[in-house]
Amino acid sequence: MPHPIVHRRAPRARWGMVGLCFAATAINYLDRANLSLALPSIQREFGLSPSVTGLVLSGFFWTYALMQLPAGWLIDRFGAKGVYALAAAAWSLFTMATSLARGALSLMGCRVLLGAGEAGAYPSNAKVTALWFPTTERAFASSLFDSGSRVGAALSWPVVGYLIARLGWRGSFVATGSIGFIWIVAWLRWYRDPRPGEGYGDQAAPAPAANGRAQTLRWTGLFCYRTIWGMNLGFFCLNFVIYFFITWFPTYLVQARGFSMQQVGTLGALPALCAVFGGWIGGYASDALYRAGWSLTAARKTCLVAGMLLSSSIALAAIMPSKAAALSLFCLSYASLAFTGANVWCLPADVAPAKAYVGSIAGIQNFSSAIAGVLTTTFTGVMLGLTHGSFVLPLVIGGCVCLAGAGSYLFIVGRIEPLALPVA
């Protein structure tokens, strides 16, 4: 079938909308990464063991995962503007509340509430790009908002490190949490959905039913598709490794590689910076292949599978004796994960039977990815306790999980096209 070429001029406002999503994602990740940078100070003050630390880190992901499902539905039902603003207010408030923690239990409670608040971010991002961008630009647009996670993670190293040095770890949570309220003002002031005929969500007709009759699809019916399960498994594998970078990586550099805190704040940010460019390249490459005549399936899957295969290089970093060689492999792995991630986040709009399901599909696949966050944080903490601080096994297993993710996108995910609605 020929590509759906869009003849009318795309509105320039679409870049401003995705720019707002980028800013929110950066703030989102700055807030969630704050704890990772503050961990050495918090562990000393509260006397936390590695196992308890892993449990505290995982608390965020339990509610983050569970709230993905209702968040996606709410976004489809009420729109991204209001839901995103409420989500940002919640996660900013609970980031600031972390400064009041007095032990492992209260710290865990703040992380649980923070996860619930942050759940609305990525499904909203996916909804916005589905409404504002055509298929030929969607992967690059997704790479832009997704790169906010890497920018936020990279900024957290120098910014949070500076704040901890000047204000203490408690003051750092107050400072980073307050940034979200500034974004809310800008979002409510400038974001809008496309006007009729201006965006691209209104162009997509619902996918036909198997018997040729139009048919609605309940939210639970999305779980009946093999492609949805393949997306879930693939994203689970991708984030299993990404969340190592977000949570345990600073501790790894200090304990396993002997980095100073100053080196952690400079050299330690290199993988996240490489990931920013990796994501942009992944989005651009996918759209370019599609515009060059490749099928959407070939364009998306080539980037998904190649990125996951390259990201398995994290396993080699565990056995490299040289700090420079290990850090180079971490840069390659994180950049490859971001290369894949740009394509992961355009899939909800690519396969949705209608735009009314984009937020729900995004929430479903992000639910699975958040479960990976629970497992990687807890598993790493337990392994450190059992192996007296060795990171070798978690990193090697992470590399194997990347290979499994490549297989999921290649063999389980079907054609990248709107899912056919069921027979009545």
C-alpha positions in Angstrom: 0.0 0.0 0.0 1.3 3.5 -0.7 2.3 5.7 2.2 -0.3 8.1 3.5 1.2 11.3 2.2 -0.1 14.4 4.0 -0.6 17.2 1.4 -1.7 20.0 3.8 0.8 22.0 5.6 1.6 20.8 9.1 1.1 23.5 11.8 4.2 24.8 13.4 2.5 24.8 16.8 3.1 21.0 16.9 6.8 21.6 17.9 5.8 23.9 20.7 3.4 21.2 22.1 6.1 18.5 22.0 8.5 20.9 23.5 6.2 21.3 26.5 6.1 17.5 26.8 9.9 17.4 26.6 10.2 19.9 29.5 7.7 17.9 31.6 9.5 14.7 31.0 12.9 16.3 32.0 11.4 17.6 35.2 9.7 14.2 35.8 13.0 12.4 35.6 14.9 15.0 37.6 12.5 14.4 40.4 12.6 10.6 40.3 16.4 10.5 39.9 16.9 12.8 42.9 16.8 9.9 45.3 19.5 8.0 43.5 22.0 10.9 43.9 20.9 11.5 47.5 21.2 7.8 48.4 24.7 7.9 49.9 23.7 10.6 52.3 20.4 9.0 53.1 21.9 5.6 53.7 24.4 7.1 56.1 21.7 9.0 58.0 19.1 6.3 58.2 21.5 3.3 58.3 19.9 1.5 55.3 21.1 -1.9 54.2 21.4 -2.7 50.4 18.3 -4.8 50.6 16.2 -2.1 52.3 17.6 0.5 49.9 16.5 -1.7 46.9 13.0 -2.0 48.5 12.8 1.8 48.9 13.9 2.4 45.3 11.3 -0.1 44.1 8.4 1.6 46.0 8.1 4.2 43.3 7.6 1.6 40.6 4.7 -0.3 42.3 2.3 2.6 42.1 3.9 4.0 38.9 3.0 0.7 37.3 -0.5 0.3 38.7 -1.5 3.8 37.9 -0.5 3.6 34.3 -3.7 1.7 33.5 -6.2 4.2 34.8 -4.0 7.1 33.7 -4.1 6.1 30.1 -7.9 5.6 30.2 -8.4 9.0 31.9 -6.3 10.7 29.2 -8.4 9.2 26.5 -11.5 10.1 28.3 -10.8 13.7 29.5 -7.8 14.8 27.4 -4.2 15.3 28.1 -4.3 19.0 29.2 -6.1 18.6 32.5 -4.8 15.1 33.4 -1.2 16.1 32.7 -1.5 19.2 34.9 -2.9 17.2 37.8 -0.2 14.6 37.5 2.5 17.2 37.5 1.1 18.8 40.6 1.0 15.5 42.4 4.5 14.4 41.6 5.9 17.8 42.4 4.2 17.9 45.8 5.4 14.4 46.8 8.9 15.2 45.6 8.9 18.1 48.1 7.4 16.0 50.8 10.4 13.6 50.6 12.4 16.2 52.5 10.2 15.4 55.5 11.2 11.7 55.6 12.5 10.4 59.0 13.3 6.8 58.1 12.9 4.0 55.6 9.1 3.8 56.1 8.3 7.4 55.5 10.8 7.5 52.7 9.1 4.6 51.1 5.7 6.3 51.5 6.9 9.4 49.6 8.3 7.2 46.8 5.0 5.3 46.5 3.0 8.6 46.2 5.6 10.0 43.8 5.1 7.0 41.5 1.3 7.5 41.4 1.7 11.1 40.4 4.3 10.5 37.7 2.2 7.8 36.0 0.3 10.3 33.9 3.3 11.7 32.1 4.2 9.3 29.3 0.7 8.3 28.2 0.0 12.1 27.9 3.1 12.5 25.8 2.0 9.7 23.5 -1.5 11.2 23.2 -0.1 14.6 22.3 2.1 13.3 19.5 -0.7 11.2 18.1 -2.9 14.2 17.8 -0.3 16.6 16.4 2.1 14.6 14.3 1.6 12.5 11.1 3.1 9.0 10.9 6.0 10.3 8.8 7.2 12.5 11.8 5.9 10.6 14.7 9.1 8.6 15.7 11.2 11.8 15.7 8.6 13.7 17.7 8.5 10.7 20.2 12.3 10.9 20.4 12.1 14.5 21.3 9.8 14.1 24.3 11.5 10.9 25.3 14.9 12.6 25.3 13.6 14.7 28.2 14.1 11.6 30.4 17.8 11.5 29.5 18.2 15.3 29.8 16.5 15.2 33.2 18.7 12.2 34.3 21.8 14.0 33.0 21.0 17.3 34.7 20.3 15.5 37.9 24.0 14.7 38.3 25.3 18.3 38.4 22.1 20.0 39.6 21.2 17.6 42.4 24.8 17.2 43.4 25.2 21.0 43.7 21.9 21.3 45.6 22.9 18.5 48.1 26.3 20.3 48.6 24.6 23.6 49.3 21.3 22.7 50.8 21.6 19.1 52.0 19.7 16.2 50.6 16.4 17.5 52.1 16.7 20.9 50.5 17.4 19.3 47.2 14.0 17.6 47.1 12.3 20.9 47.9 14.2 22.7 45.2 13.6 20.2 42.4 9.9 19.6 43.4 9.1 23.3 43.0 10.2 23.3 39.4 7.1 21.3 38.4 4.7 24.0 39.5 6.4 26.5 37.1 5.9 24.0 34.3 2.2 23.6 35.2 1.7 27.4 34.7 3.3 27.2 31.2 1.3 24.1 30.3 -2.1 25.5 31.2 -1.2 28.8 29.5 0.0 27.4 26.1 -1.1 23.8 25.5 -4.1 23.2 23.4 -5.4 20.2 21.3 -5.4 20.7 17.6 -8.4 22.6 16.1 -10.6 20.7 13.6 -8.5 19.9 10.5 -5.3 21.2 12.1 -4.1 18.0 13.8 -3.8 14.4 12.7 -5.9 12.5 15.3 -9.1 13.5 13.4 -7.8 11.9 10.2 -7.5 8.3 11.4 -10.7 6.3 10.9 -11.2 3.3 13.2 -9.7 0.1 12.0 -12.2 -2.2 10.3 -13.6 -5.3 12.1 -12.7 -8.7 10.8 -16.2 -9.1 9.3 -16.1 -5.6 7.7 -18.5 -4.0 10.2 -17.5 -1.0 12.4 -17.1 -2.2 16.0 -16.2 -0.5 19.3 -13.5 -2.0 21.5 -13.6 -2.1 25.3 -10.5 -1.2 27.2 -10.0 -4.7 28.4 -10.2 -5.9 24.8 -6.8 -4.4 24.1 -5.2 -7.3 26.0 -6.5 -9.8 23.4 -3.9 -8.7 20.8 -0.6 -10.5 20.3 1.0 -7.2 19.2 0.1 -5.6 22.5 1.7 -8.4 24.5 4.8 -8.2 22.3 5.0 -4.4 23.0 4.6 -5.1 26.7 7.4 -7.7 26.8 9.8 -5.7 24.7 9.3 -2.5 26.7 9.7 -4.5 29.9 13.1 -5.7 28.7 14.1 -2.2 27.6 13.3 -0.6 30.9 14.7 -3.4 33.0 18.1 -2.0 31.9 17.2 1.7 31.7 16.1 1.7 35.3 19.5 0.4 36.4 20.9 3.6 35.0 18.3 5.7 36.8 18.6 4.0 40.2 21.7 2.0 40.9 24.2 3.5 38.4 25.6 6.3 40.6 26.2 3.7 43.4 27.8 1.4 40.9 30.3 4.0 39.8 31.3 4.8 43.4 31.4 1.3 44.9 32.5 -0.8 41.9 34.6 1.6 39.9 35.9 3.9 42.7 34.6 7.1 41.2 34.6 10.2 43.4 31.4 12.2 43.8 32.9 14.9 41.6 33.5 12.3 38.9 30.0 10.9 39.3 28.7 14.4 38.6 30.7 14.8 35.4 31.9 11.5 33.8 28.9 9.7 35.2 26.5 11.9 33.1 28.1 10.8 29.8 25.9 7.8 29.2 22.7 9.9 29.7 24.1 12.6 27.4 24.9 10.0 24.7 21.4 8.6 25.1 19.9 12.0 24.2 21.5 11.9 20.8 20.8 8.1 20.5 17.1 8.7 20.9 17.1 11.5 18.3 19.0 9.4 15.8 16.6 6.5 16.4 13.5 8.6 15.8 15.0 10.3 12.7 16.2 7.0 11.2 12.8 5.3 11.6 10.9 8.2 10.0 13.5 8.5 7.2 13.3 4.8 6.4 9.5 5.1 6.2 9.7 8.2 3.9 12.2 6.4 1.7 9.7 3.7 0.9 10.1 1.1 3.6 7.0 -0.3 5.1 6.1 1.0 8.5 6.7 -2.4 9.9 10.2 -2.7 8.4 11.1 0.9 9.4 10.0 0.6 13.1 11.1 -3.0 13.7 14.6 -2.4 12.2 15.2 0.3 14.7 13.6 -1.5 17.6 15.5 -4.8 17.1 18.9 -3.2 16.3 18.7 -0.9 19.3 18.0 -3.8 21.7 20.7 -5.9 20.3 23.3 -3.2 20.7 22.1 -2.3 24.2 23.2 -5.8 25.4 26.7 -4.4 25.5 26.0 -3.5 29.1 26.9 -7.1 30.0 30.5 -6.6 28.7 30.9 -3.5 30.9 30.7 -5.7 33.9 33.9 -7.5 33.1 36.0 -4.7 31.6 39.0 -3.9 33.8 39.4 -0.4 32.5 37.2 2.4 33.8 37.2 4.1 30.4 36.3 1.0 28.5 33.5 0.2 30.9 32.1 3.8 30.7 32.2 3.6 26.9 30.1 0.5 26.9 27.7 2.0 29.3 27.4 5.0 26.8 26.8 2.6 23.9 24.2 0.6 25.8 22.2 3.6 27.1 22.3 5.3 23.7 21.0 2.1 22.1 18.2 1.9 24.6 17.2 5.4 23.8 17.4 4.6 20.0 14.9 1.9 20.6 12.8 4.0 23.0 12.0 6.6 20.3 10.3 3.9 18.3 8.6 2.3 21.3 6.7 5.5 22.1 5.3 6.0 18.6 3.9 2.4 18.6 0.7 3.2 20.5 -0.4 5.7 17.8 0.9 3.4 15.0 -1.2 0.4 16.2 -4.2 2.0 17.8 -7.4 1.1 16.0 -8.5 4.7 16.6 -6.9 7.7 18.3 -9.3 7.3 21.2 -7.2 4.3 22.3 -3.7 5.8 22.1 -3.5 6.9 25.8 -4.8 3.5 26.9 -2.3 1.5 24.9 0.5 3.8 26.0 -0.5 3.2 29.6 -0.7 -0.5 29.2 2.8 -0.8 27.7 4.2 1.6 30.3 2.6 -0.6 33.0 4.8 -3.5 31.9 7.9 -1.3 31.7 7.3 0.0 35.3 7.1 -3.6 36.6 10.6 -3.9 35.2 11.6 -1.0 37.5 10.3 -2.9 40.5 12.3 -6.0 39.6 15.6 -4.4 38.6 15.8 -2.2 41.7 14.9 -5.0 44.1 16.9 -7.7 42.3 20.0 -5.5 42.2 19.8 -4.8 45.9 19.3 -8.4 46.8 22.2 -9.5 44.6 24.5 -6.9 46.1 23.7 -8.3 49.5 24.3 -11.9 48.5 27.5 -11.3 46.5 29.0 -8.7 49.0 28.6 -5.8 46.6 29.3 -7.3 43.2 27.4 -5.8 40.2 28.6 -8.4 37.7 25.5 -10.7 37.8 22.9 -7.8 37.6 24.7 -6.4 34.5 25.2 -9.7 32.7 21.5 -10.6 33.3 20.6 -7.1 32.0 22.5 -7.8 28.7 20.5 -11.1 28.4 17.2 -9.3 29.0 18.1 -6.9 26.1 18.4 -9.9 23.8 15.0 -11.1 24.9 13.6 -7.7 24.1 15.0 -7.8 20.6 13.3 -11.2 20.1 10.0 -9.9 21.3 9.9 -7.0 18.9 11.0 -9.2 16.0 8.8 -12.3 16.6 5.9 -11.4 18.8 4.9 -8.0 17.7 3.0 -8.3 14.4 2.7 -5.9 11.5 2.9 -2.2 12.6 -0.6 -1.1 11.5 -3.9 -0.3 13.2 -5.3 -3.3 15.1 -8.4 -4.8 13.5 -11.5 -4.4 15.7 -13.1 -7.7 16.8 -16.2 -9.2 15.3 -19.4 -8.2 17.0 
